[in-house]
Amino acid sequence: MKRVIFFICITLIFLLAIKLSVRILHEYIWVWIYAFIFFYTITISLIFKKKYLKFGALHFSFVMTTFVFMAFSIYEGYLVYNSLHGSSTSGLKRGGGYTSNYFKPDTLLGYGPDKDGIYTSIECEKNDTIYNVSYTIKNHHRLTPNSNDSSKNCILFFGCSFAFGEGLNDNETLPYYYNEIDSNRNAILNYAFHGYGPHQMLANIEYRVSDDIKNYSGKKIAIYSALYAHIKRSAGKADWDKRGPNYQMVDGELKYTGSFDYSKYYYTRVIKEVQSRSLLYKMLINNIQITNDDKEQYLEILKKTNKIFKEKNIPFYILINDNVDKNDDFNFLTTELKKYAINYIFVSDAISSNDIKKYAISKYDNHPNGLCNKVVAELLYKRIHSH
């Protein structure tokens, strides 16, 4: 009887410790959760040791399970250490206002930039500075300095850090160079942001773009900078984007169904929230392969985007960054884009994958540099104006 009472007390203490750790420890909670489970299971093993000894294999399995959780705790701690001190393999670190007060939750898009302002972004490889730049945020978008806000024409850019201009100053981005080639005659609205995918593009188009462009009565163009990795993102397989907009087929139509982690059950939401804080979980989910269903979902998002723009008489172009990784297979995508008459342009028509190092920020970071954006902007301008 004493053992049972002690077991109940230990269980209550264990549950209370887990609950407190969820509230207090935030990002590094799983180091402690695994540790708590280890100490809890080892304690239970000792309490009922005599009883378990009758079943040698059972007792051995139970004890070994406790050490599995200890191993999880140690490895999670190792990942946490690396996240705080830079990767053990590359030493890549980021700093500046970009890491402290730059991101904020967004009820529709999952996350986005915080209030308007200028944010510094610094990336280093050990003792070498890769870049030290500033991002200007205005009206929740990245500012394009040569945007002609008095113009009746506007160009909309969508995508991730490639279109946003990761590691570049405001006057080195793709939207900036495009407008420069076009004699700065357009207002530029850059909806791209770090880690975004086509699902954020579609959510913006359905719920926000109409208000943003209502005062532009002239010519409009929409450009989406696509990466193969976006297929995972639109399927909810990006560890940083668990609150992003989730689009699913409902009664034969693609519809926004809330965020990826939405659940009407409170405890399910709590479990998902806690789960998303595990660095070990993030590492595993990043290795999840792209499925055919993911590709179909990605295509449906592009098709619906094109349909909406077509109804608004806005030409829509997809800029496919096919030179980033030689293993990326865009054949499935181009076949469908041709089928539905969706305009697309390959970056490799201007820059081959063999030259990618010349057009990357550094050998440690393959984001496009200013020269790359200038070359790609020229390609875009020629193709768009040849239609």
N, C-alpha and C positions, 0 to 999 in steps of 0.2 A: 504493500500500500504506500509506503514511504517513497519507493521508487516512482510510482505513478504520479504522486503529488509533485515530486521533484521534477519529473518529466514535464508536467503541465507548466510548472514555474519557468523552467528553462525555455519551453516553447513560447510562452508569453513574452519573456525577456528578449528572445530571438526576434519575434515579430515586431516588438517595440523598437528594437535596434535597427531593423530594416526600415521601418517607417520613418524614424528620425534621420537615418542616413539619406533617404530619398529627399527629404526636405533641406538638409544641411549641406551634404557633400556634393550635390549637383553633378558636374561632369565626371568626377572620379568615383562615383558611387559604386561601380562594379568591383573595384578592388576590395571594398569593404563587404559588399554582398557575398562575394565568393569566400572571403575570410570568415564571415559570420556563419555561412553554411558549413564550412570546414569545422569550425569549433563546435557548432551545434551538433553535427553528425558524429564527431569524435566523442563528444560528451554523452550522447545517447548510446553510443557503442560501449562506453565504459559503464554506464548505468546498468545496461542489460547484458553485460559481458557473460555472466554465468549462464544466463538463459540461452545466449547465442552459441556458447561453447558446445551445446548439444548438436548444433548444426554447423560444423566447422566451415564448410564451403560458404554458407550464408554469412557467417560472421566475417570471414575473410573478404567476401565481396563488399560487404558494408564498409569495412575499414578502408579498403582500396578506393571506394567511391569518395570517401572523405578526402583522400590525398589528391584525387582528380580535381576537386574544388580548390584545394590548396595550390595546385599547379595553375589553375585558371587565375587565381588571385595574383600569383607571382607574375604571370605573363601579362595580365592586365596592367599591373604596376609597371612592368617594363615598357609597355606601350605608352602609358601615361608619362613616364620619365622622358621618353623620346619626343613626345608631343610638346613637352615643356622646354627641352634642351636641343631640339633639332633632331632630325633623323640620324641614326647611327651610320647609315650608308651614304647619305648625301650631305648632311649638315645644313640643309636648306632651312632658312629661318625668315619669318616675316615680321615687320614691325611698323611703327607709326600709328597714326590715328585710325588707320585701316583695321587694326586688330582690337581696338578698345571700344570705340563708340560709333562704329560705321554701319553695322547691320542692325536691323530691327525687324520684329515680326510683322507680317502683313496678312490680314485676314483672307485675302483672295489669292495672293501669289505665294504665300508661305513665308517669305522674307523679302527684304528690299533695303534700299539705303535709308539711313536715318534722316534727320532734318537737313535742310539745305546748308551747304558750307563747303569748305575746302579741306580735304582729307589727305594726309601724307601716306604714302605706301612705300615701304622699304623691303627689299628682298636681298638676302645675303647668302653666299655659299662659303661657310666657315668665316674667313676674314675678308673675303672679297665681296664688295657691294655690286650686285647685279643691276639693281635700279633703285633710284630714290626719286619718286615722282609725286605729283599731286593730282587728285581727282576732284573736280568741281561738280557738286550736285546742286541742281536747281530744278524746282518743281518736281522733285523725286526722280529726275532723269540725269544722266551725265550731260553736262553742258558741252556743246560744240561751239567753240569761240566764234567761228565764222558763220554761225546760223543767222540767216536774214529774217529776223522775226517780224519785219514789216511786209515781207513777201506774202503773196496769196498762194504760192506753191509750197508744198512741204514734202519731205521724204521721211518715211518711217523706217527705222532700223530695229531689228529684233535679233535675239540670239543670246549668247553667253559672254564670257570674258573676252572672246576673240573680237566680237563686234563692239563690246564695251571699251576695250583698249586696256587690258590688264598690263601693268608695268609700263604704261606710256603716259605722257602728259596729254593734256586736253587737245593740243594741236598736232597730235601724232596718230590719231585714231582713224579708222576707216571712214566714218561719216565726215570727219573733217576734210580728208583728202578728196572724197567724192565731191563735196560741195565746192572745194577750191577749184577742181577741174571744171565744174559747171559755173564758174565765175561768181560763186557765193550768192547765187540767185534764189536759193531755197531756204525755207525754215527747216531745221533738222530736229526731229524728235527721236532720241535714242533710248529705246525701251530695253536694250540689252543690259544684262547684269551678270555678275559672277555666278557661275553654277546654274544658270537658267537653262531651260529647254523649250521646246515648242509648245508645251502645255501652258507655260507662263505667257507665251506669245498669244495663244488663242484666248486665254482668260482676259488678257489686256484688251484684245480686239473686241470681245463680246461685251465687256463691262466698262471700259474706260476710254478707249480710243475715240469713239464717236464724239464725246464731249471735248476731247483735246484738239480735234481737227475741225470743229464746226465753224471756226472763223477763217479757215483756209478754203477759199472758193476756186482756187486755180488748180493746176495739175498736181496730182499726188502720186507717189510711188512707194511701194512697200518692199523691203528687202530683208530676208531672213538668212542669217549666217548659220549654216548647218554643220554639225559634227556627227560622226558615227556614234559617239558617246551619248548623244541626245536621245537615242532610242531607249537606253536604260533609264534616263531621267524621266521621260514621259511615261514610263511604266512604273514609276515610283521606286526604282532600285538605286537611287542615289542617297547615301546615308545622311547627307546634309539637308535633304529636301523632303522630309517626311510630312511636312504640312503644306506642300505644294498642291496646286489644283489637280484633282483626279478626274480624268475624262474616261467614260466608259460607254459602250454601246448599250442603249436602252430602247427596246422595241424598234430595233433597226436604225436608230439615230444616235449619233455621238452627243453625249450630254455631260455637263459639269455635275459631278455628284458630291462635291465637297472636297475636303483635303484627303490626302493619302491615308492619314492616320485617324480619320474620322470614325467614330463609333458612337452609337446612341447609349452604349453601356459605359458607365463611369470607370469601372475597374479595368475594362479593356483599354480605355484611353490611358489610364495610369500605367498599365503594363507596357504599352507601346512607347510611352514617354520614357520610362526607365530603360527599356530595351535599347532605345536609340542612343543612350548615353554610353553604352559599352563600346570601347575602342576595338575590342576583339570582335564584337558583332559587326562593327563597321568594316573591319578588315575582311571578314567573311562575305558580307553582302557585296563588297566591291568586286569580288571574284565570281559573282553570279553571272552566268552566261546569258546573252541575248537570245530570246526565243522567237519563234515565228509569230506568236501572239503579240509579243512586244513590237515587232516590225509592223504588224497589221494596225496596231493601235497608233503607232507613229504616223503611218500613212493616212489613217482616218483624220488625225489632227491636221495634217497638211492639206488634205482635201477640203475639210470644212473651212480652214483658213482661206484657201483660194476661193471657195464659194462665196464667203462673206465679202471679200474684197471685190470679187467680180460683180456682186450686186451693188457695190458702192462705186463701181467704175474706177477702181484703183488697180493698176497693174501690179502683180505680185511676182517677185523673183526670189528663187532660192539659190543662194551662193553655197555650193558644196565644197567644204574644205577636205578634199579627197587626197591631199598630199601630206597630211599629218602622220598617218600610219599606213604603210604599204599593205598591211593585213586587213584594212577596212574594205568591206565589200559593198559597194553601192549599186551593184547591178539590179538588185531587187527594187531599189528606190527609183532608178531612172526608168525602168520598164513601166512602172506605175505612173510616174510623172508624165511620160509621153502619152500614156493611155488617156489621162485626164487633162491633157494639154496644159500642164503647169510648167511655167518657165523655170529653167534651171541653168546654172553656169558653174563649170568646174574651175576651181582655183588652179588646178594643175595645167590649165590652158595657158597660164602665165608663169607659174612657178612649179617646177617638177619636185617630186619628193627627194630627189638626189641633191637639190639645192636648198633644202629646208633649213640647214644649219646657218646659211648666209642670211636667211630671212627670219630667224628666230631671235628672241631677246638675248638668249645666251645658250650655251651648250647644256645648261642645267634646266632651262625653261623654254619650252617650244612655243610659247605664245608669240604671235606675229610681232615683229618690230615695226618701226615707222616706215622703213623702206618697203617692207612687205605690204603694208596697208596702202602705200602710194601706188605700187604696181597693181595690186588687186583693184583699187579704185579706178584706175585707168581701164582695166579690163571690163569692170562693171559698166562704166560709163559708155564705152564703145558698144558693148552688147545691147544695153538697154536702148540706146539711141539709134541703133541700127534696125530695131523692130518697127 
